[in-house]
Amino acid sequence: MRKLNNRKPIHRCVWLKAALLALLSLLVLCACSGDGDVTPGTDVPGTDAPDTTPPPTEPSINLADYVLVRAEEGEVYVSKIALALQSAFMSALDVDVPVSTDFVKMYPVAEKEIVIGPTSREGSVYTSTVTAAPAPGECKIEHLDARVLVHFSDITGAIAAGETLIRDVVASDKAEHVIEVYRKMLDQTNVYGTALTLKSIFADNMLIQQNKPFTLTGTVTGLQGTFTAQLLLGEEVQQEVPLDIDAEAGTFSATFDAVEGSYRSYTICVRSDTRVYCELKDVLFGELWLATGQSNMAYTMAKDADYPDSYFADEYIRVMRVTKPDGGYASTPLDESAKISWVRGDSKSDMSNITAVGYYCTVKLRESLGVPVGMIFYAVGGTPVRSWISRETIEASPLLSTGALASKYAAPTNWDPEGYRQATALYNSMVRPALGLNIAGILWYQGEQDLGENDQHYTEELELMYLQYCLEYGYKDFELPMVMPIIAPYLVRSRPQSYAAFTANLAAYAAKHDKITVLAINDVSPEHREDNNASHPKTKKPVGERLASAVMAMVYGEKGYTATPPTAESISVSGNVLTVTFSNVADGLTISNGASVLRGFTVCGSDGVYYPANAEIVGRDKVALSSPSVPNPVSATYAYELLTYTANLGCTYRGSLLYMASPFALDMPANASTTTQLLFADCDMSNIWHLTRDTNHFVKYYDAWWAKLDGSTARVMYSKNEKVQGDASLMLDVNAAGTLTVGPTLTGQNDEGKAVVFYEHSKDYSRYSRVTVKIKNNGSKPLTVDSLSFGNYIAVPTAPAVIPGDSAWTEVTFDLTNMKTASGGGAANRHLTAVSQIVLQLTASGKGIIYIDDMQFLK
């Protein structure tokens, strides 16, 4: 007779004894329960409704006594029917321990059926598929590994099925198998008075960083003897290492040698000579990345504009998700958290709830690397850097403990469990419990909160967090790869220009470090941003894939380019042309959106006043800048404004756009005064994306220009064929003689019809002394250019402007230093500090097509 774990042979007499004991218990239950009496208000599986008949007084046992536990979730019942079965198997195993309600549970699967067996553990051998219930009057049982499915028509049927179960198992050849499975269950419970628990970061379906030794850790109670941890491939032991147990601390660890990544599925177990204490199934080795930050990293696949079409099942993608602990955020570091779980990439429901940016990056890495790729994911919206840093790091920093930011980092006197913005809150509750795994690097997407609070010190705070993570993940200072996107335009109402400084400073900081890179994403189309929050692009795929490109260059040696985007290195001046030389241009600089005009640049002279620049790529790595308003340029900026989506300088690699150029401000004078691109002036865009003060529509597209003929709305069109420069010109089809007014849209209305003011750029036009505009009249009769007005202030052409029919392009100039008010009085252009409307007035003598292009505001 085969022995199990060096215990007594399993004899038929033991089984019979056990069966008789269990059968006796079941018969007593059957006799005492009558027709299924219950205590009023107690639900019983298999009954249509509670019976309110009072229980019999003799004997005092009724069915309610046999329902020991009813949980709120899952309708879980622990029944003496199940305990009787457990007792029989324990006797067969010759285990002298009390039966345990934590060990075997009976719970309803559907109406008229129950499962008797251990509590389900996702991914374990004990999970089983339930078949349909039988027809009324039938009763049957099914063996499902360690669980038994009992179909029944009533409670009496369930009891009878229990009797049948005992007889069937004792008489069958499955006895040893069932006992062996039950012993495995015993080995994973505390019925022996001992326990071994892995840290929650170790679970089925996990992924471990390849090519680095890794350490298994957990807690122990009451263990004595010799224990080992095994790495198995199928049934073959690949590594076996001793368990290092610290009995006083109640912890253990076991360190394995590095394993090369592959598509092979491993098993990890901890065992003694006779028992397996814990077992991890479907463990992969590959590349593991940490994806963290605030709301843009927390933005899930389910919200992404490309989902669900962009999802594809991949079992070799694994994600460890860490979420807010029950009870709120901890004031001190947690070593363990119950809110950690591993999920597989072939589960669409699981993947829909993880970071979209991280997902797209992971998918591209999988395609490029040819090994499994995993991700540790935790992110919380609206969080500053201080939430992600440890108290020790804060207290060691003069800046944070006693300097400019000390008030924000002071230890809280009254901790708020819901206060995710408190210093150390997220480090304590999410970062610290998830430590213990090696990672290849960090994907970091954060900054909106700090932009509004303390943007001047952001890079200093970020470096503190980064260096702490270098230490905790086993890297030397500045050796841990970290890749991050620049946040989308974010409005700080009290300091609109702070976004520009924030992003330029961050890009400059990253450019100093080989293992840190910052990628611009301003080319992601703004229509994919949510109403009410410009900082949330809904299209995360280009962001995640751009991060993956940087990772491939920085970490995995992709040749031909670096992880750093085009970065302004130097400027040189020749006459009125300033040339910017870039590094990291891969195959060369390009205009990213297919336009013919390069946008996003400004230049200034020694007076520090910046003007929009005409920009041209003049070599693989150079851009030439000039402005009629700046004859002697000394400084240049790029994407140095709040709305940067039109800044379109990038670089290519193998024929495709690789990165967008980093924003910069080179040699900015101390007296700098910045302006924004006057996008309407090019007459290239039919609509322009604006920020507004309106809380209902924080961002929105508005028509770039409007037109009226004798006060009635006229049709505004654009011509790509008839133009002076750029991509198009404004085209107006005048169908009759009359007064034509036309102008850029500087204010708008929301969906409720309320006026909204565009907020992303200054309305100050007082720096300009003249305006030029080019006009072409394709009608047969003359066109008169009357005036250019800025609200109540009117400028007239410097020379009479009558444009004959079928003319060539004519430039008209307006002098802003000699304006008049509507009543005819004089007005200096210094009054043009709050312009909300610009109107060009013309008089048409008849029908025809009028083209307008290249409006320039000049010093």
Salt bridges, closest charged atoms under 4 A:
ASP43 OD2 - ARG70 NH1 2.62
ASP48 OD1 - LYS112 NZ 3.76
GLU75 OE1 - ARG70 NH2 2.77
ASP94 OD2 - LYS8 NZ 3.56
GLU113 OE1 - HIS151 ND1 3.30
GLU142 OE2 - LYS140 NZ 3.90
GLU142 OE2 - HIS151 NE2 3.25
ASP145 OD1 - HIS177 NE2 3.66
ASP168 OD2 - HIS143 NE2 2.88
GLU176 OE1 - ARG2 NH1 3.22
GLU180 OE1 - ARG2 NH2 3.47
ASP187 OD1 - ARG275 NE 2.71
GLU279 OE1 - LYS281 NZ 3.22
ASP282 OD2 - ARG318 NH2 3.06
ASP282 OD2 - ARG344 NH1 2.52
ASP314 OD2 - ARG366 NE 2.90
GLU315 OE1 - ARG344 NH2 3.67
ASP326 OD1 - LYS339 NZ 3.58
ASP335 OD1 - ARG432 NE 3.60
ASP346 OD2 - ARG344 NH2 2.63
GLU418 OE1 - LYS324 NZ 2.28
GLU453 OE1 - ARG386 NH1 2.87
ASP455 OD1 - ARG495 NH2 2.65
GLU460 OE2 - HIS457 ND1 2.80
ASP523 OD1 - ARG546 NH1 2.90
GLU530 OE1 - HIS536 ND1 3.57
GLU558 OE2 - ARG654 NH1 3.98
ASP607 OD2 - LYS859 NZ 2.85
ASP621 OD1 - LYS622 NZ 3.31
ASP682 OD2 - ARG599 NE 3.19
ASP684 OD2 - ARG599 NH2 2.60
ASP694 OD2 - HIS697 ND1 3.96
GLU722 OE2 - LYS776 NZ 2.85
ASP751 OD2 - HIS697 NE2 2.97
ASP751 OD1 - LYS700 NZ 3.07
GLU752 OE1 - LYS754 NZ 3.69
GLU760 OE2 - HIS690 ND1 2.56
GLU760 OE2 - HIS761 NE2 3.80
GLU811 OE1 - LYS774 NZ 3.10
ASP854 OD2 - LYS774 NZ 2.88
